[in-house]
């Protein structure tokens, strides 16, 4: 079995595909690959803020992901904006574009498209502060409906049907520990690039990737005999949304590799730049456009 797993992995099959091909559990495949000192690959995205997303940025990210072939995809919060149920004063001209029924439909369409595109990748959805708006709204306006079947955001997004793991603490912050790297949507956003990563590393003392701040950034820190690092993972939403004027945001996403034996990891940040009317990202030594 060891040689068969190794052969299929070298052929480019994901862990889920190998398990299906050999008729064994994915956990067993993971153990075999761990003994072979094989790396697990992850795609990390966040802050799409549907319906205020940027379709071209998302399409370019998916184009890279097609070549990268992730074993696991982390959706690190705020896939939707949930503008209609926020506590902020609403702009009347946005009511049609950001109608809740439309937004949920668009979110489901994105998630289903992601699952169809990567049928063998594990997908983990880590809730952000905008997903938290769902529970806040029901708790404030219809408390008696809390817990009814079909009314949770997990149910509305059909995550179980799509085989997407839902990570949600019931608060503004949720996170997932992937080896030695904490991937989370924490309720902190500093003014300048890198500052959020620094503050989170100082608070938590662990290597991490943060969504939420809509910027790219990195901060390294040595704590006694270990080095920890914090990453800020950009966004994939419109850089000029109708509710804020020219914010200091950057688009992009991250790719990560984790050694399954030692949990040693490497993160590659991929900023998406706009020039000459095109969206561009550098991946694997080449400029890709969208």
Secondary structure as GFF3:
##gff-version 3
##sequence-region A 1 290
A	DSSP	alpha_helix	2	10	.	.	.	ID=ss1
A	DSSP	alpha_helix	15	22	.	.	.	ID=ss2
A	DSSP	alpha_helix	26	35	.	.	.	ID=ss3
A	DSSP	beta_strand	39	45	.	.	.	ID=ss4
A	DSSP	alpha_helix	55	68	.	.	.	ID=ss5
A	DSSP	beta_strand	72	75	.	.	.	ID=ss6
A	DSSP	three_ten_helix	83	85	.	.	.	ID=ss7
A	DSSP	three_ten_helix	92	94	.	.	.	ID=ss8
A	DSSP	alpha_helix	100	117	.	.	.	ID=ss9
A	DSSP	beta_strand	122	126	.	.	.	ID=ss10
A	DSSP	alpha_helix	129	141	.	.	.	ID=ss11
A	DSSP	three_ten_helix	143	145	.	.	.	ID=ss12
A	DSSP	alpha_helix	153	156	.	.	.	ID=ss13
A	DSSP	beta_strand	164	167	.	.	.	ID=ss14
A	DSSP	beta_strand	174	178	.	.	.	ID=ss15
A	DSSP	beta_strand	181	185	.	.	.	ID=ss16
A	DSSP	alpha_helix	195	204	.	.	.	ID=ss17
A	DSSP	beta_strand	208	210	.	.	.	ID=ss18
A	DSSP	beta_strand	216	223	.	.	.	ID=ss19
A	DSSP	beta_strand	226	233	.	.	.	ID=ss20
A	DSSP	beta_strand	251	259	.	.	.	ID=ss21
A	DSSP	beta_strand	265	275	.	.	.	ID=ss22
A	DSSP	beta_strand	278	283	.	.	.	ID=ss23
A	DSSP	beta_strand	286	289	.	.	.	ID=ss24
###
